[in-house]
Amino acid sequence: MLVDASTLDDAGIFALDRKTTLVQTVDFFTPIVDDPRAYGRIAAANALSDVYAMGGRPITALALLGFPDDRLGMDVLGEILRGGEAAMHEAGCAIVGGHSIRDKELKFGYAVTGIVDRKRMLTNSGSKPNDRLVLTKPLGTGVLSTALKRELLSPAVERRLTRSMTTLNRAASECAVASGARATTDITGFGFLGHASQMADASGVTFRIQPDATWLLPGVERFIRDGVVPGGLARNREFYAPRVDDGGLETPLLDALFDPQTSGGLLISIPAARASALVRRLEARRVSVTDVGEVVRRRRVAVEIARSR
């Protein structure tokens, strides 16, 4: 075992030989959008993301399904499976089987296996002082998904939300590896500050960031002001706030940094001298990219927030 649960990394890594390593992960969840095909695609993109966060290439997947067949028809199930299959096809990942059970609540996802060259694998523990930090998707999917459940989203924002969650992190991962990134993690259920804290702690450094509204999807701040937030946001804030110096940053922006994400982007730590090359590669692949801060020597907390001027 090269990577286990001790550093709270995104996936496990097992050495097959001196060169090739096996990357393994699993993820599934209940629906967060109304469209069943989009739900299947989001579930696949989310499960694949952990392999991409390790710098890996997904090769096989096993589907996991809990299905209320007394309430939903086979047409719905077919659309979910087709959505997941489309994302896996885009990733070049073969679906080799799976397992289903009857369940009162719909759940869907995948166990994914990938491979990565041992010399090119990425973990969450490799950040070094003077690295730059780059984020590849905007934040706020948890808040907007909650707004969607309450029928508060406009069709345009719903499309924007779905597009973000169905976009694979494949290009972002390939650019990070090609540019010589030191460490990555994907931003999912623990929110930006939760995953950033884990990455900084695993690396023994502090992340210094300067957030602003451009980090967020449209409408996120407004919904937070109106109290439209997922339950996981408060739990993330309660657990991870002691690891963060918030610099007096006010809600709603601070709350948005604790928002639990689904199929979020990659947070990439890369030597400063290579950061511009990474940004150029990401932009050439049409990947959303934001420079979010820097890595410094370990201080009192894992993440320090500087107020924007």
N, C-alpha and C positions, 0 to 999 in steps of 0.2 A: 504494500500500500504506500503510495507516494503522497496522496492527499486523503485524509479521513475527516471525521466530524470535528476534530479538535480546534480547527480554525474557523469553523462555521462557513466553510467555502460553499460554492454553488453546486458542486458535484464531487463525487469520489473519483480518484484516479488510481488505477492499478497498472503496474508495469508488466507488460507481456514479455518483453525482452529488454535489452539495453537501449533500444531505440524507440520502440512503439509502446504507447500506453493506452489503456482503455478508460474511457470517461463514461460514467453511469449516473443517471438522474431519473427522477419521477415527479410528475406534478399533475394534479387534476382538481377541478373545482366545479361549482354550480354555475348556471348561466348568468352572464352579466350584460348580455344584449338580448333583444327579442328575436332577431333573425337566427334560425338554427344553423344555417351554413356558416355565418359569421362567427357564431359561438364555437363551432368545431374548428374553424381556422385559428381563432384566438387561442383556444386550448392547445393546439399544436405548436403555435408560435411561442407560447409561454413555456411549454415543456422543452422545446429545442433550445431556448435561450440559455439554459444552464450549461449546455455543452459549448455553445458559442462563447460564453463567459470564460471558459477554460482554454480558449484558443483552439477548440476541437472541431472536428468534422463529423456530424451525425451520420450514422450508417444504417441503423435499424431502430425500429420502434414497435412497442406493444401497446395496443389501445386498452384503456381501462374505462368501463362504462357501468354506471348505476342508472337504471331506466325504469320509470313508472309506467309500465305498459298498460295499466288500467286507466291511465289519464291521457297518455300521448300515443299517437299512432306511429306506424312504421314509416310513414312519409316524413315525419319529423326526424326520426332516427336516421333515415337515409340522408337527409340534408346535413345533419351533424357530421356523419361519417365522410360525406363528400367534401365538406369544408376542411376537415382535418387532413384528408388525403391530398387535397390540393396544396396545402402548406407543406406537407411532407415531400411531395413531388418537387416543389420549388426548392426545398432544402437538399434534394438528392438523397433522401432517407427512405429506405424501404420499410413498409409496414409488414411485419412478418407474422402477425397474429394479435391476440389480445384475450381479454376476459370480460364477461358481462354478468351482472346480477340484477334481479328485480330490486328496486329501491323506491321508497316513497318520494325521494327527491332526486331530480336529474343531476348526475355528475359525470364529467367526461375529462379525459386527459390521456397522457402517454407516459410510459417508461421508455427512455431513450438511451441508446448506447452510441458512443462516438469513439473516434481515435484521434490521437494527437502525437506528433513527434515530441519525444521527451525533452529535447533542447528548446522547443518552441512553445511548450505549454505555459499557460498563464494561470496564476492563482490570485487570491486576494491578499497575499502576505508579502508581495514583492515591492511595495512602494518605498521610495527613498526620498530623503530631503532634496529639495530643489526640483522635483518632478512637477509637471503641470497636470491638472485634472481636467478631463474632457468628458462631457455627457452627450449621449447620442439620441435621446428622445426627450421631448418636453414632458413635464410632470402634470399630474392631476387626474389620472384615469380613475382613481377611486372616487373622487368627488363627483366627476361627471357621470360615472356609472350609477352612483346613488341618485343623482338628478334624473337620469334616464328612468330608473325604477319608479320615481315619483312623477313621471311624465312631464318634466320641466325642461327638457332639452329641445332646442330647435332642430329640425332635420339637418341643417348644415353642420351644427356642432356634433350631432350624433354621427354623421359621416366622418367628421374629422377624428372623433374618438375611435371609431371602428378602424379607420385607416392606420392610426397609430398602433393599436393593439394587434392588428393583423400583419404588420410589417416585421419581417424576420430580422434578427440581429446578425445575420450571416455576413453582410457586407461590412458592418461595423467591426466584427471579429476579425475578418480577413485583413482589414486595414490596420487594426491594432497590431496583429502579428507581423505584418509586412513592415510596419513602421518601427518595430522594436519596443513595443510597450512593455512595461515591467509588471503591471498587475491590472486586473479587471474584476469587476463584479457586475451582475445585472441588478437593476433596481426593480424590486418586486414588493412582496407583502409587508416588509418592514419599513417601506418608504425610503426616500433619499437619505435622510439623516440616520436611519437605522442601518442601512447597508454601508453607508460611508463610515459610520462609527465602527462597524465590524471590520471593515477593510483597514482602517487606520490602526485599530487595536492589534489586528493580526500582523501588521507590518511594523508595529512599535513606533509609529510616527503620529503627527497631528495634521489634519487637513484644515487649511485656512481657506474659507470660501466667502464670496461676496454675492449673495443671491439678489435677483430682481425679478420683476414680473415677466420678463421675456423667457424665463425658464418654464413657464406654465402654458398649458393648453387654454384656449379661449373660454372665458366665463368662470374659471376656477375660483378666483378671488371673490367674485360676486356671490357665488353659491356658498362659500365658506362664511361670508358675512351674514347670509340668510339662514345659517345653521344647517345647510344641506351637506352633511359629511357622513362618511361611513363610520361604523363603530370602531373599526380597527385603527382609525386615526388617533383617537384618544388613548388607546392602549399603547400604540407606538410612542406617543409623546410621553406617557407616564414611564415607560420602561427606558427609553433612550435619552430623555432630557438630561439626566445626570451626567451623561457623557459629552454634552454639548454646551459650549458657552454661546448663548444666543445673541450676545452683543446688544441686547435690548430690541432686537428685531420684533416688530409687531405682527399680530395676526391681521390679515389672513395669510400673509406670505410665509410666516413661520409655520403655521398649521399645514400649509401646502407641502412643506418639506418633510412632514411626518405622514403624509397621505399614502396609504398602502396602494401600490401600483400593481396592475396586471399587465404582463408582457411589456414591461418598461424597457428602457434603453440600457446601454452599458456605461458604467463609470470607469474611465480608463486613466491609469497613472502612467505617465511617459516622461522620460528625460526631457528637460526644457528644450534642448538643442534639436530634438526630434519632433517636437509638438507641431510645428508649422507644417512639416511633411505629412503628419497624420491628418491634420485639418484639410490639407489639399486633397489627400486621397479620399477622405470621407465626402467632401464636397463633390469630387468627381464622380462618386458612386451615388450621389443624391441622398446622402444620409444627413439627417438633422444633426448639427454639431454646435455645442456651446462650451467655451472655455469657462469653467466654473471656479477655478482657484489654483492653489499651490499646495505642495507638501512641505512641511517644516519639521525640524527636530521635535521629538516628543515633548509636549508641554503638559499642563495639568489635565486636559481633557482630550478626547479623540478628535473633536471638530470644533473649530472656532469660526464664528460668523462675524464678518466685518460689515458694517452698515454701508450701503451704497451712498455715494455723495449726492 
